[in-house]
Amino acid sequence: MYENTLVTVAIEPSEIPWVKVFTKRKVKEFSQCTTAEKAEIFRILDITEKLMLSYFNADKINIASFGNLLPPSPLAHYGAF
């Protein structure tokens, strides 16, 4: 779906699809991400949230509904509706 030098973004096909953000570097914890990686992850989260608000015509998206998994699993944002 999207890729740059820091991350790869993919959609998980599901009844309610979600966005997965993979860091290019292998890290086990979010705290191990570089400042640039963290900024890119939050930039993608911001874009994803805005798109979800628009697409689903939602009044609110609960940021707590987003989760994460770090490599070897992807960093993923899950939206609950």
C-alpha positions as CSV (number, residue, x, y, z in Angstrom):
1,M,0.0,0.0,0.0
2,Y,2.8,2.4,0.9
3,E,6.5,2.1,1.6
4,N,9.4,4.5,2.4
5,T,12.9,4.1,4.0
6,L,11.4,3.7,7.5
7,V,8.2,1.7,7.2
8,T,6.0,-0.4,5.0
9,V,2.2,0.0,5.3
10,A,-0.1,-2.8,4.4
11,I,-3.9,-3.5,4.7
12,E,-4.9,-6.7,6.5
13,P,-7.9,-8.1,4.6
14,S,-10.7,-8.8,6.9
15,E,-14.4,-8.2,7.4
16,I,-13.2,-5.0,9.0
17,P,-9.8,-4.4,7.5
18,W,-7.0,-2.8,9.4
19,V,-3.7,-1.1,8.6
20,K,-0.4,-2.7,9.5
21,V,2.8,-0.6,9.7
22,F,6.0,-2.5,9.5
23,T,9.3,-0.9,10.6
24,K,12.1,-1.6,8.2
25,R,14.5,-2.3,11.1
26,K,13.8,-5.3,13.4
27,V,12.9,-4.0,16.8
28,K,11.1,-5.7,19.7
29,E,9.7,-2.6,21.5
30,F,8.3,0.7,20.4
31,S,10.8,2.4,22.7
32,Q,13.6,0.9,20.5
33,C,12.4,2.8,17.4
34,T,14.3,5.8,16.4
35,T,12.8,9.3,16.8
36,A,12.3,9.3,13.0
37,E,10.5,5.9,13.1
38,K,8.3,7.0,15.9
39,A,7.4,10.2,14.1
40,E,6.6,8.3,10.9
41,I,4.4,5.8,12.8
42,F,2.4,8.6,14.4
43,R,2.2,10.4,11.1
44,I,0.6,7.3,9.6
45,L,-1.7,6.9,12.6
46,D,-2.9,10.5,12.2
47,I,-3.6,9.9,8.5
48,T,-5.3,6.5,9.2
49,E,-7.5,8.0,11.9
50,K,-8.6,10.9,9.6
51,L,-9.4,8.5,6.7
52,M,-11.4,6.3,9.1
53,L,-13.4,9.2,10.4
54,S,-14.2,10.3,6.9
55,Y,-14.8,6.8,5.4
56,F,-17.0,5.5,8.2
57,N,-18.6,9.0,8.8
58,A,-17.8,8.4,12.5
59,D,-18.1,11.0,15.2
60,K,-15.1,9.7,17.0
61,I,-12.4,7.1,16.7
62,N,-11.0,5.9,20.0
63,I,-7.2,6.1,19.9
64,A,-7.2,3.3,22.5
65,S,-8.7,1.0,19.9
66,F,-5.4,1.1,18.0
67,G,-3.0,-1.6,19.1
68,N,0.6,-2.5,18.1
69,L,2.7,-5.4,17.4
70,L,6.4,-5.0,16.7
71,P,8.6,-7.3,14.5
72,P,8.8,-10.1,14.0
73,S,5.1,-9.2,13.8
74,P,4.2,-5.9,12.2
75,L,3.3,-2.7,14.0
76,A,-0.4,-2.7,13.4
77,H,-3.2,-0.2,14.1
78,Y,-6.6,-1.8,14.6
79,G,-9.8,0.2,14.4
80,A,-12.8,-1.1,16.3
81,F,-16.2,-0.1,15.1
